[in-house]
Amino acid sequence: MKTQRDFTKGNIWSGLFYFSAPIMLANLLQVSYQFVDSLWVGNLIGANALGSVAVAGTVIFTVLSFILGVNNTALTILSQQKGRQDEKGLKNYINAFTVTLTWMAFIMGILGYVLATPILNLLGTPDAMLDDAVAYLRINAIGILFLVGYNYISTVMRAVGDSKTPLLFVAIAVCLNIVLDPLFISGFGLGVHGAAIATVLSQGLSFLFGVLFIIKKKLVPVERPRKPKWQEVKLILRLGIPSGMQMAVISAGSAAIMSVVTSHGEAVVAGFSAAQRLDSLILLPAHALSAAVNSMAGQNIGVNQWDRVKKIARYGVIYNTGITLIFAVLIVAFAEYGVRLFIQEPDAVQFGSEYLMIVAFFYPFLGINFVLNGIVRASGAMYQVLVLNLLSFWVLRFPLSYFFSQWIGEQGIAYGIGVSFLISSVFAYLYYKFGGWRGKKIFPPNKTKKSTV
């Protein structure tokens, strides 16, 4: 229990730093997980195999998006319960989320397996990549329960103010993946199939360890799963459906952008795939801060401490801007070298490098979106964040990437995406500043604590 933090009191700046740092490190390990997977696939099998994994990965995120959106709702509800110091409510909602997410994982896994080929064809996956992409997608669909559980237990721990324990779970998955990837890809000669199997096994073993660890250490109030109360399920669905739709909008938007990429040929697909692995490093602070401010703001909103919520948002934006710019400089400086870690084909390397150099310095604006949307989401204003994401992806990012790529060629993909980051950050700020999200109430007011700065 010593690893858990109460964010309704104490210094906000240091709290944000020490809470977000383990999340950032966990995200770095998660990126290294994908990095290692892509590194082995790209070098042991080739650029087409890497492209297959990237296209299938986009679909996997789409299939998982609704479930992960509900998982994000857990961060809001559980953090508010933690801030209110409602032990019984915390236990009840942990159980309700566990049951709900398990059922959703089974349903979405079946859909992902059955619809793998039609979806990949819809995305315009090149024929040379299709078979491997289908295999990779189906194997991951079978193991979707592990991925959902693997993320859920980390969310529960962060909601109660513990960002260090989830780091252990991610580290286990990464270490397993480093060992299992080359073993299954090359040692057993399974190629892309082996990469998918290694991923599922790594996440599954990490998930099982996490469950046993939490139960043994009694880190959160858990019990044997039971049928949840209807009012608990109703709240989960009321917030979870729009939250899931947020993730669906993001992932479907990413899939739409991938369709723009695939229209430019195999070299662009491979280069874009390699670049995505690298520019994800730039987003590490933004992802970490989004989760951190969601939990921190959620605890304070639970006890109506709005002055602290305002400071959390301000410090989150400052922190994001500074560190993301540093990451952007490093990525740009080593863009070509980074891309060559995955692929060697000259045309693919050239596109991947140019893409990174164009888009890197736009990512601080995307980080502003993540931070401010995390604050708004902590209040339970899920529909409002859904609208902001619809605007960001379908009104801005996808149309602009398509328009710029038609106007100036394949480099236009990066320009369109970058400009969309800038414009959408303006809308996120305007809603945070002037929107009505502060009036959203999930639970009755808790009068046990007074507002403090």
Secondary structure by P-SEA (a helix, b strand, c coil): cccccccccccaaaaaaaaaaaaaaaaaaaaaaaaaaaaaaaacccaaaaaaaaaaaaaaaaaaaaaaaaaaaaaaaaaaaaaaccaaaaaaaaaaaaaaaaaaaaaaaaaaaaaaaaaaaaacccccccaaaaaaaaaaaaaaaaaaaaaaaaaaaaaaccaaaaaaaaaaaaaaaaaaaaaaacccccaaaaaaaaaaaaaaaaaaaaaaaaaaaccccccccccccaaaaaaaaaaaaaaaaaaaaaaaaaaaaaaaaaaacaaaaaaaaaaaaaccccaaaaaaaaaaaaaaaaaaaaacaaaaaaaaaaaaaaaaaaaaaaaaaaaaaaaaaaaaaccccaaaaaaaaaaaaccccaaaaaaaaaaaaaaaaaacaaaaaaaaaaaaccccaaaaaaaaaaacccaaaaaaaaaaaaaaaaaaaaaaacccccccccccccccccccc
